Every structure is written in C-alpha cells, then in structure tokens.
Amino acid sequence: MSVTYFRTRRAGPEAAIEDAVAAKVSQLFDTIEGRCWTAGSLSIGAGMPDLAIVTFDPHVVAISKLNVPDVELLAYLRAVREAKPETIAQRTGRPMKTVVRILEDMCDAQIVGVSGEVFALHESWRNVLPEIVTVEAKVNNWQVALAQAIRNSIFAHRSYVALPSRVARRIRGEIGLRHYGIGVLDEIEPIRVGVECVPRHDW
C-alpha cells in the first residue's frame, strides 16, 4: 500500500512498524485496493497520527468526469471537516493554483460549499468517505501510543496502537485499551491482538 507522507520520516524501528502495517492495510482493515488513501504524519486538528487510512465509496470515481480527480483532497476534507485553501495546499502538498481550481470545480459540482474563506464537504458527500482509521506506532512506550490513539479517536472511527509482538501481547488485557476502545496491532504479522477497537460512527 502506497503511503503519502507529510513529514520527513525518521529511519528506525517505529518506521519499520509503520511499514509492516501499511503493507497489510487491506487485510487488517477490510479495505479494497484503489478504494482507500493512506497518509503518514497528517495533521488533523490537534493530532498527527503515524498512519491515517481513509476509505472511500467506489462512486467517488465518478467525480473524475467533473475534472476533480483529487481523491486526496476529498479525503483531507473528510478528515478535517473544513479548511482554507492555503491549509489544504500545505497539507496535501498540492500547488495553490491546483487546489483553488479543484475547489472551484467541486463547488460547481455541489460537492463542497464555502463560507467566507473556509471550504467543507456537503453533508451528502461525507458518506462517500465512510471511515477513518488511525494507527500510532511505538517500540516501547505503549502508554504514549495509547494517549495519542485516544486523542485520534476524536476524529477517527477506529484508532489503533501498533507495537512489537512482545509488547502487544503483554498489554492486550490492559483496562485502558478496553475502556477507550483502542485496538492493538502486533507488528510481526501484523495482526489484531486481543483488544479490538470500538468503531465510532458519530463525531
């Protein structure tokens, strides 16, 4: 699975955990190749999850006929709810002119609306990107990963921590994970271990 990174990656064991999860996205999260976008270190509100997996409905492909081929821009707006063009350009790595053109086309197609300088997806289009999954990767300090995953659950439907096998299996019974509905991924397989996160559909 290809990952779009929004910050320079540091080589090391946590990057290896991220890579292991990214390679298994479709098996772990029941996504279909070509129907999800995976981002690394994407700023969303006060959070910056190590990985964010945003799925989209197949009929979103129909917007390519409207000269709005940028699924990443749609995924970003789905995740953050609303943003100014300057922020969208910075976060998606697209030139400002391109972002403005796409936003204009989306307004014409009634996919997004604008209030002042802020753009947002129309409610009818929010369901074409039905799920956001976030993953926090850590080598040792699983408590920090848990705190980050809890914060991510503010905007994500499902939030996970990805840990080395020895840590993942040791903490699978932790009350905090169950209490906050945070899932655990074992980086060796990677597989879901012990705790399954609770999907959050209303936020």
C-alpha positions as CSV (number, residue, x, y, z in Angstrom):
1,M,0.0,0.0,0.0
2,S,1.4,3.4,-1.0
3,V,1.6,6.0,1.8
4,T,1.7,9.7,1.3
5,Y,3.9,11.2,4.0
6,F,3.5,14.8,5.2
7,R,6.7,14.9,7.3
8,T,10.2,13.6,6.7
9,R,10.4,10.1,8.1
10,R,13.0,9.1,10.7
11,A,14.6,5.8,10.0
12,G,14.3,3.3,12.8
13,P,12.2,0.6,14.4
14,E,9.0,2.7,14.5
15,A,9.2,3.4,10.8
16,A,9.6,-0.4,10.3
17,I,6.4,-0.9,12.3
18,E,4.5,1.6,10.2
19,D,5.8,-0.1,7.0
20,A,4.6,-3.5,8.3
21,V,1.1,-2.1,9.0
22,A,1.0,-0.2,5.7
23,A,1.9,-3.4,3.8
24,K,-1.2,-5.1,5.3
25,V,-3.7,-2.3,5.3
26,S,-6.2,-4.2,3.1
27,Q,-6.1,-7.3,5.2
28,L,-6.2,-5.5,8.6
29,F,-9.0,-3.0,7.8
30,D,-11.1,-4.8,5.2
31,T,-10.2,-2.2,2.6
32,I,-10.1,-2.8,-1.2
33,E,-7.1,-1.7,-3.3
34,G,-7.9,1.5,-5.0
35,R,-10.6,2.4,-2.5
36,C,-8.6,3.9,0.3
37,W,-5.9,6.6,0.8
38,T,-3.2,6.1,3.4
39,A,-1.3,9.1,4.8
40,G,1.6,9.3,7.3
41,S,2.0,12.2,9.8
42,L,-1.0,14.0,8.5
43,S,-2.0,17.0,10.8
44,I,-5.7,16.6,11.7
45,G,-6.9,19.1,14.3
46,A,-4.5,18.8,17.3
47,G,-3.4,15.3,16.1
48,M,-0.8,13.9,13.8
49,P,-1.3,10.1,13.6
50,D,1.6,8.0,12.4
51,L,-0.9,6.5,9.8
52,A,-4.3,7.5,8.7
53,I,-6.3,5.2,6.4
54,V,-9.3,6.9,4.7
55,T,-11.7,4.7,2.7
56,F,-14.0,6.0,0.0
57,D,-17.0,4.7,-1.8
58,P,-16.5,3.5,-5.4
59,H,-18.8,6.0,-6.9
60,V,-16.4,8.8,-5.8
61,V,-14.5,7.8,-9.0
62,A,-17.4,9.4,-11.0
63,I,-16.1,12.8,-10.0
64,S,-13.2,12.4,-12.3
65,K,-15.6,13.3,-15.1
66,L,-16.1,16.6,-13.4
67,N,-12.3,17.4,-13.6
68,V,-12.0,16.7,-9.9
69,P,-9.6,13.8,-9.8
70,D,-8.0,14.5,-6.5
71,V,-9.2,11.9,-4.0
72,E,-6.5,13.0,-1.6
73,L,-8.1,16.5,-1.3
74,L,-11.5,14.8,-0.7
75,A,-10.0,12.6,1.9
76,Y,-8.4,15.5,3.7
77,L,-11.6,17.5,3.8
78,R,-13.4,14.4,5.1
79,A,-10.9,14.1,7.9
80,V,-10.7,17.7,9.0
81,R,-14.3,18.7,8.2
82,E,-13.3,22.2,6.9
83,A,-10.2,24.2,5.8
84,K,-8.9,27.2,4.0
85,P,-7.3,26.7,0.5
86,E,-3.9,27.7,1.9
87,T,-4.1,24.9,4.6
88,I,-5.3,22.4,2.1
89,A,-2.5,23.2,-0.3
90,Q,0.1,22.9,2.5
91,R,-1.3,19.6,4.0
92,T,-1.9,17.8,0.7
93,G,1.3,19.0,-1.0
94,R,-0.6,20.4,-4.0
95,P,0.2,23.8,-5.6
96,M,-2.2,26.5,-4.5
97,K,-3.4,27.1,-8.1
98,T,-4.4,23.4,-8.4
99,V,-6.2,23.4,-5.1
100,V,-8.2,26.6,-6.0
101,R,-9.1,25.1,-9.4
102,I,-10.2,21.8,-7.8
103,L,-12.2,23.6,-5.1
104,E,-14.0,25.7,-7.7
105,D,-14.9,22.6,-9.7
106,M,-16.1,20.9,-6.5
107,C,-18.3,23.9,-5.7
108,D,-19.7,23.9,-9.2
109,A,-20.5,20.2,-8.8
110,Q,-22.0,20.8,-5.3
111,I,-19.5,18.6,-3.6
112,V,-18.2,21.3,-1.4
113,G,-19.6,24.5,0.0
114,V,-17.8,27.7,1.0
115,S,-18.4,30.0,3.9
116,G,-16.1,33.0,3.8
117,E,-12.7,31.5,3.0
118,V,-13.4,28.1,4.5
119,F,-14.4,25.1,2.4
120,A,-16.2,22.0,3.6
121,L,-17.8,18.9,2.1
122,H,-21.6,19.0,1.8
123,E,-23.1,16.5,4.2
124,S,-24.4,14.3,1.3
125,W,-20.8,13.8,0.3
126,R,-19.4,12.9,3.7
127,N,-20.6,9.3,3.4
128,V,-18.5,8.7,0.2
129,L,-15.5,8.6,2.5
130,P,-17.1,6.3,5.2
131,E,-14.3,5.5,7.5
132,I,-11.1,6.9,9.0
133,V,-8.7,4.6,10.8
134,T,-5.6,5.8,12.6
135,V,-2.6,4.0,13.8
136,E,0.1,5.0,16.3
137,A,3.4,3.0,16.2
138,K,5.7,2.7,19.2
139,V,8.6,0.5,20.1
140,N,8.5,0.6,23.9
141,N,6.3,3.4,25.4
142,W,2.9,2.0,24.8
143,Q,1.3,4.4,27.2
144,V,2.3,7.3,25.0
145,A,0.9,5.5,22.0
146,L,-2.3,4.9,23.9
147,A,-2.6,8.6,24.8
148,Q,-2.1,9.5,21.1
149,A,-4.6,6.9,20.0
150,I,-7.2,8.2,22.4
151,R,-6.7,11.7,21.0
152,N,-7.0,10.4,17.5
153,S,-10.4,8.8,18.4
154,I,-11.8,12.3,18.4
155,F,-11.9,12.3,14.6
156,A,-11.3,8.6,13.7
157,H,-13.9,5.9,13.5
158,R,-11.3,3.3,14.7
159,S,-8.0,4.0,16.5
160,Y,-5.1,1.5,17.0
161,V,-1.7,1.2,18.5
162,A,0.9,-0.8,16.6
163,L,3.6,-2.4,18.8
164,P,6.3,-5.0,18.7
165,S,5.0,-8.5,19.4
166,R,6.4,-8.8,22.9
167,V,4.7,-5.5,23.9
168,A,1.4,-6.1,22.1
169,R,0.8,-9.5,23.6
170,R,1.9,-8.3,27.1
171,I,-0.6,-5.4,27.2
172,R,-3.6,-6.9,25.4
173,G,-5.5,-7.2,28.7
174,E,-4.9,-3.6,29.8
175,I,-8.1,-1.9,31.1
176,G,-7.3,1.5,29.4
177,L,-7.3,-0.1,26.0
178,R,-10.8,-1.6,26.6
179,H,-12.1,1.5,28.3
180,Y,-11.3,3.8,25.4
181,G,-12.0,1.2,22.7
182,I,-8.4,1.3,21.3
183,G,-7.3,-1.6,19.2
184,V,-3.8,-3.3,19.3
185,L,-1.8,-4.4,16.3
186,D,1.1,-6.8,16.5
187,E,3.8,-5.6,14.1
188,I,5.3,-9.1,13.5
189,E,2.3,-10.4,11.5
190,P,0.9,-7.7,11.7
191,I,-2.4,-8.9,13.2
192,R,-5.0,-7.6,15.6
193,V,-4.2,-8.8,19.1
194,G,-6.6,-9.3,22.0
195,V,-8.3,-5.9,22.0
196,E,-10.5,-4.9,19.1
197,C,-11.2,-1.2,18.9
198,V,-14.8,0.1,19.1
199,P,-15.9,1.9,15.9
200,R,-17.0,5.5,16.5
201,H,-19.5,6.5,13.8
202,D,-20.8,9.8,15.2
203,W,-18.3,12.6,15.7
